[in-house]
Amino acid sequence: MVRRTGEQTRTLLLRTGMQMLLERGVSAGVQHIRLQDVLRRTGLTTGAAYRLWADQSDFHRDLAVAMMRMRVIGPADAMQAAVADLMASGASGEDVINAAALAHVRTATLDMADPTDLLDAQSFLIALALRTTADTWPELTEASHERHRESVEAFSELYQRLMDAYGMRMRRGVTIEDFSEALAAIAEGFAIRALEGLEHPRYDLDGDDGMPSGEWTLLGLAVRSLVAGFMVPDDDSDGGRAASRT
C-alpha cells in the first residue's frame, strides 16, 4: 500500500478534482465536484480527506484556487503561436490582428483539434468563470488577481514585440499595460458571451469606407480600432518609416 504525506494526498485530490471539473466543463462549477466522488475516483477514504479539509466548502475553496492557478501553457503562448508564421512571412499588421483575434474566438468556443490547445482553452474558460465569483473566498480573490497580473505582463511583452516589429509606439499618456488591460476586458467579454452560447459575429468586408477587406471577427475589428486609438507609427524605427510611406 502506497503511503503518502498529507501534502501528497492533498495534491492528488485537488488534481483529481481539477480533472473532473475539466471533464464536466465550465457549467459544472466547483460546487458540483463532490469530495466523495473525488475520493471514490482516487480510492482514498473519507478520513484521508477530512484530515485535510474541515468540510466540503474548504475543499471547494482550495479546488477553486488550484484551478485559478492552473496553466497548461504560458498566458500569451497561444497567441504567439497563432501569429508567428504570419510575422515570419512578412504579413501585414492587420493580418496579424485578424489571425490573433480569430484564435481567441476559437479558444472561447473550444474550436480546436490539438489536445494541449483544447485543455488550455478549457482551463482558461473555467478560470474566467471562477473570476466572476472571486470574492467568495479571499484566497480565490488573491489567486484571481495574481493570474490577471501574470497575463497582463505576458501579453504586454508580446504586444511590445509586435509594436517593435511593425514600427509602432504607444501614444503619449498611455502605456502598453493600459492597452493590455483594455484588450483583456474586450476579449474576456467576448469569451463570457461565448459561455452564454452567443455566436460571435463575423463579417465579409470589401475594404470600403476605411474598413479592412476579407473575413473578420467582431473582436478583430475591435482590436483594430483599439490599436488605432492607442498607437501611432514610430517614425524613428525602420518599421515606422516604412509605414509612413505607405
C-alpha positions as CSV (number, residue, x, y, z in Angstrom):
1,M,0.0,0.0,0.0
2,V,1.4,3.4,-1.0
3,R,1.9,5.7,1.9
4,R,1.5,9.4,1.1
5,T,2.3,12.5,3.1
6,G,-0.6,14.9,3.8
7,E,0.6,17.3,1.1
8,Q,0.9,14.4,-1.5
9,T,-2.7,13.4,-0.6
10,R,-3.9,17.0,-0.9
11,T,-2.2,17.3,-4.3
12,L,-3.7,14.1,-5.6
13,L,-7.2,15.0,-4.5
14,L,-7.0,18.5,-5.9
15,R,-5.6,17.3,-9.2
16,T,-8.4,14.7,-9.5
17,G,-11.0,17.4,-8.7
18,M,-9.5,19.6,-11.4
19,Q,-9.6,16.8,-13.9
20,M,-13.3,16.1,-13.1
21,L,-14.0,19.8,-13.4
22,L,-12.3,19.9,-16.9
23,E,-14.3,16.8,-17.9
24,R,-17.6,18.3,-16.9
25,G,-17.0,21.7,-18.3
26,V,-17.5,25.3,-17.1
27,S,-21.1,24.9,-16.2
28,A,-20.4,22.4,-13.5
29,G,-18.6,24.8,-11.2
30,V,-16.5,23.7,-8.2
31,Q,-19.7,23.3,-6.1
32,H,-20.7,20.3,-8.2
33,I,-17.4,18.5,-7.6
34,R,-18.3,16.4,-4.6
35,L,-15.4,15.4,-2.4
36,Q,-16.9,11.9,-2.0
37,D,-16.8,11.5,-5.8
38,V,-13.1,12.6,-5.8
39,L,-12.3,10.1,-3.1
40,R,-14.1,7.3,-4.9
41,R,-12.1,8.0,-8.1
42,T,-8.7,8.1,-6.2
43,G,-9.6,5.1,-4.0
44,L,-9.0,7.0,-0.8
45,T,-11.0,7.0,2.4
46,T,-13.1,9.8,3.8
47,G,-10.7,10.1,6.7
48,A,-7.9,11.0,4.4
49,A,-9.8,14.0,3.1
50,Y,-11.2,15.3,6.4
51,R,-7.7,15.3,7.9
52,L,-7.0,18.0,5.2
53,W,-10.3,19.9,5.0
54,A,-12.8,20.6,7.7
55,D,-15.8,20.4,5.3
56,Q,-16.8,20.4,1.7
57,S,-16.6,24.2,1.5
58,D,-13.0,24.2,2.4
59,F,-12.3,21.6,-0.3
60,H,-14.2,23.8,-2.9
61,R,-12.1,26.8,-1.9
62,D,-8.8,25.1,-2.4
63,L,-10.1,23.5,-5.6
64,A,-11.1,26.9,-7.0
65,V,-7.8,28.4,-6.1
66,A,-5.9,25.5,-7.7
67,M,-8.0,25.8,-10.8
68,M,-7.4,29.5,-11.0
69,R,-3.6,28.9,-10.8
70,M,-3.6,26.1,-13.4
71,R,-1.9,27.0,-16.7
72,V,-1.3,24.4,-19.4
73,I,0.9,26.8,-21.4
74,G,2.1,30.4,-20.8
75,P,-0.6,33.2,-20.8
76,A,0.4,34.6,-24.3
77,D,1.8,31.4,-25.8
78,A,-1.3,30.5,-27.9
79,M,-1.5,34.0,-29.4
80,Q,2.3,33.9,-30.1
81,A,1.8,30.6,-31.9
82,A,-1.1,32.0,-33.9
83,V,0.8,34.9,-35.4
84,A,4.4,33.6,-35.5
85,D,4.3,32.1,-39.0
86,L,2.5,35.2,-40.3
87,M,5.1,37.5,-38.9
88,A,7.9,35.4,-40.3
89,S,6.3,35.5,-43.8
90,G,6.1,39.3,-43.7
91,A,2.4,39.6,-43.3
92,S,0.8,43.0,-42.6
93,G,-0.1,44.1,-39.1
94,E,-3.8,43.9,-40.0
95,D,-3.4,40.2,-41.0
96,V,-1.7,39.6,-37.6
97,I,-4.6,41.3,-35.8
98,N,-7.1,39.3,-37.7
99,A,-5.4,36.0,-37.0
100,A,-4.9,36.7,-33.3
101,A,-8.5,37.7,-32.8
102,L,-9.7,34.6,-34.7
103,A,-7.5,32.4,-32.5
104,H,-9.1,33.9,-29.4
105,V,-12.6,33.3,-30.7
106,R,-11.7,29.7,-31.3
107,T,-10.4,29.4,-27.8
108,A,-13.6,30.8,-26.4
109,T,-15.7,28.3,-28.4
110,L,-13.3,25.4,-27.9
111,D,-12.9,25.2,-31.6
112,M,-9.6,23.4,-31.9
113,A,-8.2,19.9,-32.6
114,D,-4.9,20.0,-30.7
115,P,-5.4,18.3,-27.3
116,T,-3.0,20.7,-25.5
117,D,-4.7,23.8,-27.0
118,L,-8.1,22.4,-26.1
119,L,-7.0,21.7,-22.5
120,D,-5.6,25.2,-22.3
121,A,-8.8,26.7,-23.6
122,Q,-10.9,24.7,-21.2
123,S,-8.8,25.8,-18.2
124,F,-9.0,29.5,-19.4
125,L,-12.8,29.4,-19.6
126,I,-13.1,27.7,-16.2
127,A,-10.7,30.3,-14.6
128,L,-12.7,33.1,-16.3
129,A,-15.9,31.8,-14.8
130,L,-14.3,31.5,-11.4
131,R,-13.1,35.1,-11.6
132,T,-16.7,36.3,-11.7
133,T,-17.1,34.7,-8.2
134,A,-13.6,35.6,-6.9
135,D,-15.0,37.4,-3.8
136,T,-16.3,34.1,-2.5
137,W,-13.0,33.5,-0.7
138,P,-10.1,35.8,0.0
139,E,-7.7,33.1,-1.3
140,L,-9.6,33.0,-4.6
141,T,-9.5,36.8,-4.9
142,E,-5.8,36.8,-4.4
143,A,-5.3,34.0,-7.0
144,S,-7.5,35.8,-9.5
145,H,-5.6,39.0,-9.1
146,E,-2.3,37.1,-9.5
147,R,-3.5,35.4,-12.7
148,H,-4.6,38.7,-14.1
149,R,-1.2,40.3,-13.3
150,E,0.7,37.4,-14.9
151,S,-1.5,37.7,-18.1
152,V,-1.1,41.4,-18.4
153,E,2.6,41.2,-18.0
154,A,2.9,38.3,-20.6
155,F,0.7,40.0,-23.2
156,S,2.3,43.4,-22.7
157,E,5.7,41.8,-23.6
158,L,4.1,40.2,-26.7
159,Y,2.4,43.4,-27.8
160,Q,5.7,45.3,-27.3
161,R,7.4,42.8,-29.6
162,L,4.7,43.3,-32.2
163,M,4.9,47.1,-31.9
164,D,8.7,46.9,-32.4
165,A,8.2,44.6,-35.4
166,Y,5.7,46.8,-37.1
167,G,7.2,50.2,-36.2
168,M,4.6,51.4,-33.8
169,R,4.7,53.1,-30.4
170,M,2.2,54.0,-27.7
171,R,0.5,57.4,-27.8
172,R,1.7,59.8,-25.1
173,G,-0.2,59.4,-21.9
174,V,-0.9,55.7,-22.2
175,T,1.2,52.6,-21.7
176,I,1.4,49.2,-23.2
177,E,-0.1,47.9,-19.9
178,D,-3.1,50.2,-20.4
179,F,-3.5,48.7,-23.9
180,S,-3.2,45.1,-22.5
181,E,-5.8,45.9,-19.8
182,A,-8.3,47.3,-22.4
183,L,-7.8,44.4,-24.8
184,A,-8.2,41.9,-22.0
185,A,-11.5,43.4,-21.0
186,I,-12.8,43.2,-24.5
187,A,-11.5,39.7,-25.2
188,E,-12.8,38.3,-21.9
189,G,-16.1,40.0,-22.5
190,F,-16.5,38.1,-25.8
191,A,-15.4,34.9,-24.0
192,I,-18.2,35.3,-21.5
193,R,-20.7,35.8,-24.3
194,A,-19.4,32.5,-25.8
195,L,-20.1,30.8,-22.4
196,E,-23.6,32.1,-22.7
197,G,-24.0,30.4,-26.0
198,L,-24.0,33.6,-28.1
199,E,-22.4,33.2,-31.6
200,H,-19.5,35.5,-32.3
201,P,-20.3,38.0,-35.2
202,R,-18.3,37.6,-38.4
203,Y,-18.1,39.8,-41.4
204,D,-17.0,39.5,-45.1
205,L,-15.7,43.0,-45.8
206,D,-14.7,44.7,-49.1
207,G,-12.3,47.3,-47.8
208,D,-14.7,50.3,-48.4
209,D,-15.1,53.3,-46.1
210,G,-11.8,52.7,-44.2
211,M,-12.6,49.1,-43.3
212,P,-10.3,46.1,-44.0
213,S,-11.1,43.5,-46.6
214,G,-11.7,39.8,-46.2
215,E,-13.3,37.8,-43.4
216,W,-13.1,39.4,-40.0
217,T,-14.5,38.7,-36.5
218,L,-16.1,41.5,-34.4
219,L,-13.2,41.0,-31.9
220,G,-10.7,41.6,-34.7
221,L,-12.4,44.8,-35.7
222,A,-12.5,45.9,-32.1
223,V,-8.7,45.2,-31.7
224,R,-8.0,47.1,-34.9
225,S,-9.8,50.2,-33.6
226,L,-8.1,49.8,-30.2
227,V,-4.7,49.7,-31.9
228,A,-5.5,52.9,-33.8
229,G,-6.6,54.6,-30.6
230,F,-3.6,53.6,-28.5
231,M,-0.8,53.5,-31.1
232,V,0.9,55.6,-33.8
233,P,3.7,54.8,-36.2
234,D,7.2,55.3,-34.6
235,D,9.0,57.4,-37.2
236,D,12.3,56.7,-35.5
237,S,12.0,53.0,-36.3
238,D,12.6,51.2,-39.6
239,G,9.0,49.8,-39.5
240,G,7.6,53.2,-38.6
241,R,9.4,54.9,-41.5
242,A,8.1,52.2,-43.9
243,A,4.5,52.5,-42.5
244,S,4.6,56.3,-43.0
245,R,5.5,55.9,-46.7
246,T,2.6,53.6,-47.4
